[in-house]
Amino acid sequence: MTAFKHPAFAKLSPKIARGAKELQQIEEYLSAHGSEMSLGEWGAVAAVSLAVHNVYNGIEDILLSLSNDIDGLVPQGLRCARMCSIRCRRKLQASARLCSTPSFISP
């Protein structure tokens, strides 16, 4: 599990680890059932589709958590994931600039 120092990221470590584990499981499944996937077998395709959907939902949950923790605003509606990603990136860039200023660095 990755250890983060920033509080907004630190509590996300379990979610990130779960996403990494799910991706590993998809890779293992594809290795074992590649021929079924190539043939378009419904069960294999459905299993991989569901797994990819779960990973996507996990990533979306991480972005929403970051947005809420950073500024308390969680975007709603059709553009939720995009808005969340943009807001988080801007806030984290501003935070990084603040932390790198000489006045913030302790003697």
C-alpha positions as CSV (number, residue, x, y, z in Angstrom):
1,M,0.0,0.0,0.0
2,T,1.3,3.5,-0.9
3,A,1.8,5.8,2.0
4,F,1.0,9.5,1.3
5,K,1.9,12.4,3.5
6,H,-0.8,14.8,2.3
7,P,-3.9,14.3,4.5
8,A,-6.2,14.4,1.5
9,F,-4.3,11.5,-0.1
10,A,-3.5,9.6,3.0
11,K,-7.0,8.3,3.6
12,L,-7.3,7.2,0.0
13,S,-4.5,4.5,0.3
14,P,-7.0,1.7,0.9
15,K,-9.1,2.7,-2.1
16,I,-6.1,3.0,-4.3
17,A,-4.8,-0.4,-3.1
18,R,-8.2,-2.0,-3.9
19,G,-8.2,-0.5,-7.4
20,A,-4.7,-1.9,-8.0
21,K,-5.8,-5.3,-6.8
22,E,-8.9,-5.3,-9.1
23,L,-6.7,-4.4,-12.0
24,Q,-4.3,-7.3,-11.2
25,Q,-7.3,-9.6,-11.0
26,I,-8.5,-8.4,-14.5
27,E,-5.0,-9.2,-15.9
28,E,-5.0,-12.6,-14.3
29,Y,-8.5,-13.4,-15.6
30,L,-7.5,-12.2,-19.1
31,S,-4.4,-14.4,-19.0
32,A,-6.5,-17.5,-18.0
33,H,-9.5,-16.7,-20.3
34,G,-8.0,-14.9,-23.3
35,S,-9.4,-17.4,-25.8
36,E,-13.0,-17.0,-24.4
37,M,-12.5,-13.2,-24.7
38,S,-11.3,-13.5,-28.3
39,L,-14.3,-15.5,-29.2
40,G,-16.6,-13.0,-27.5
41,E,-18.0,-15.5,-25.1
42,W,-20.7,-13.7,-23.2
43,G,-19.7,-14.9,-19.7
44,A,-16.1,-13.8,-20.1
45,V,-16.9,-10.5,-21.7
46,A,-19.5,-9.8,-19.0
47,A,-17.0,-10.6,-16.2
48,V,-14.3,-8.3,-17.7
49,S,-16.9,-5.6,-18.3
50,L,-18.1,-5.7,-14.8
51,A,-14.5,-5.6,-13.4
52,V,-13.6,-2.6,-15.6
53,H,-16.8,-0.8,-14.5
54,N,-15.8,-1.4,-10.8
55,V,-12.4,0.0,-11.4
56,Y,-13.9,3.1,-13.1
57,N,-16.3,3.6,-10.2
58,G,-13.4,3.3,-7.7
59,I,-11.4,6.0,-9.6
60,E,-14.5,8.2,-9.7
61,D,-15.0,7.7,-5.9
62,I,-11.3,8.7,-5.3
63,L,-11.7,11.9,-7.3
64,L,-15.0,12.8,-5.5
65,S,-13.3,12.2,-2.1
66,L,-10.4,14.4,-3.1
67,S,-12.7,17.1,-4.3
68,N,-14.7,17.0,-1.1
69,D,-11.6,17.0,1.1
70,I,-9.8,19.8,-0.7
71,D,-12.5,22.4,-0.9
72,G,-15.7,20.8,0.2
73,L,-17.3,21.1,-3.2
74,V,-18.4,18.0,-5.0
75,P,-19.5,18.5,-8.6
76,Q,-22.9,17.1,-9.7
77,G,-24.4,16.1,-13.0
78,L,-23.1,14.8,-16.3
79,R,-19.8,16.6,-16.1
80,C,-19.0,15.4,-12.6
81,A,-15.9,13.3,-13.3
82,R,-14.3,16.0,-15.5
83,M,-15.1,18.8,-13.2
84,C,-13.8,16.9,-10.2
85,S,-10.6,16.1,-12.0
86,I,-10.0,19.7,-13.1
87,R,-10.8,21.1,-9.6
88,C,-8.5,18.6,-7.8
89,R,-5.6,19.3,-10.2
90,R,-5.9,23.1,-9.7
91,K,-6.1,22.9,-6.0
92,L,-3.2,20.5,-5.7
93,Q,-1.0,22.6,-8.0
94,A,-1.8,25.7,-5.8
95,S,-1.0,23.7,-2.7
96,A,2.3,22.5,-4.2
97,R,3.2,26.1,-5.0
98,L,2.4,27.2,-1.5
99,C,4.4,24.4,0.1
100,S,7.5,25.3,-2.0
101,T,7.6,28.9,-1.0
102,P,10.4,29.9,1.5
103,S,7.9,31.2,4.1
104,F,6.3,27.8,4.4
105,I,9.5,25.9,4.9
106,S,10.4,25.7,8.5
107,P,14.0,26.6,9.6
